[in-house]
Amino acid sequence: MASDTLATTPRSDAEISGLDALEIAGQEKATTRASRIWAATWPKVAALALAIGLWQVVVWAGWKPSYSLPGPVTVGEELLRQIRGPQLWDGLVTTLRRAAVGYVFSVAVGLLVGLAVARFRVLRAAIGSMITALQTMPSIAWFPLAILLFELSEKAIFFVVVLGAAPSIANGVITGVDYVPPLLVRAGRNLGARGLNLYRYVVAPAALPAIVAGLKQGWAFSWRSLMAGELIVVGISQTSLGAQLTYSRELSDAPWLLSTMIVILVVGLLVDAAFGAADKAIRRRWGVLDQAGN
Amino acid sequence: MTSTTTTPRSATGQVALRGVTKVYGRGEHAVLALDGVSLDVVPGEFVCLVGASGCGKSTLLNLVAGLDRASGGQIDVGEGVNPGLMFQESALFPWLTVEGNVEVPLKLRGLSRAARRERVAELLRTVHLADFGRKRPHELSGGMRQRVALARTLALDTPVLLMDEPFGALDAMTRDILHDELERIWSERKLTVLFVTHNVREAARLADRIILLSSRPGRIIYSTEVDVPRPRRIDSPEIAAIAAEVTDRLRTEVGRHGQ
């Protein structure tokens, strides 16, 4: 019976902290920031150099005439010229604005639909598999319908971008909520988190890694849909990156075409890297990052 | 004890079960997990529930914690009391630091930021983890994680602690330390503890009273007071003698299912 406080402490504090220190020893990593950055960077630089070298070799081999496949130097010069001029930046601004508007809207739709489907069993039975079906639909196949509905307009592009991205994001949310460990939910409920608080304190943070994965995949889909849209829906007054690709092909300006492609690739890579960094930061906090830091 | 501790004195910590029954499933597939369990735990008592697999130990704790609803009978934990529950796994939130985890119940109860900081520091001192507040759960050992979980549960300021094999996954040395720690905190804070284990020695080491549950369905078949003065040692002859007797009863019960 808990009649009185125990007179003696059977175990010293030193013994407890000594055991703690022994058990968590050897977890600190002794690598510097510079060496980590170098280790992550050099394989990428080497691969890039190799790709450019291969390209140059193909050009030197004379497989195609230089007006259809120019060498890296010619394209590099064109890219520098484009960077100094207004045309590329105008196109980039137009394209990124469309990407941002389409993506933000997709995120809103995806999160809402995903949460609703994860929460309500009837909705899941009704549209759960439809979301996956939508995801498998190649976005370019939506364009004929989009053009019939909205004509050759920004709206047609927007429509296809959202249809491309929102299902991936919704699926990420559904997966995330489904795989929240039941034990954490029970713990949360016991700690007093009910209703909305349970979502705020337990479900949402536990589902975050899967949601970020869905957001990343959604971005990839929306970027592809946008490029397809800009190639098809040309001539609506603005010179987007996709429109510049079309024009450069019509003008047989291969250096312009290739330098535009490089810009599109770089934008895709940068955004992907941002998602990768977010994903990695989350996994590090969750403690699911392996020792090698991958 | 420091003055910041605010275990409510109004809440008594009494737990009363009257003919509690729990059935899982329906019709032919229905399984009777608990069959008419009646139990009175007085405030400040440390009760260990012992039983083989399938005796409904965990089910019983879930019912008392209010995470599940009984099929029959009554459970009374006192007006406004929300018993704290601990599991074999720490169930800490991996996205929060140690401090953040302990803070969750305080946030949910609406304490001010200053009050929360003070309480978190006090609770971490109580479990000897004052220097680890900024760590994340995955950076700690299993025993340390369980102490964080204990601090988080204590942050509920509840007089009733329900523990579901909380030390089952720990090595013997760590478990010994945690027994001492739990005993000290239980005694300091005058808690009522309902502790589930399949380790009979652990039960004899900790309990004021050991209750043996039968398997399929779970019924109380034996109960004994542990009249050994504290502090106790798990390897003392008195504890061993009590453990031996409970083990005998447990073997008889398990053997009943072999025929």
Interface residues (C-beta under 8 A of the other chain):
Chain A: M1 A2 S3 D4 T5 L6 T8 T9 P10 R11 D13 E15 I16 S17 L19 D20 E23 I24 Q27 L183 L184 R186 A187 G188 R189 N190 L191 G192 A193 N197 Y201 V202 P205 A206 L208 I282 R285 W286 G287 V288
Chain B: G44 E45 F46 A65 L67 N82 G84 L85 F87 E89 A91 F93 P94 W95 L96 V104 P105 K107 L108 R109 H128 L129 F132 R136 P137 H138 E139 L140 S141 G143 M144 R152 T153 L156 M173 T174 D176 I177 D180 E181 E183 R184 W186 S187 E188 K190 L191 D208 R230 P231 R233
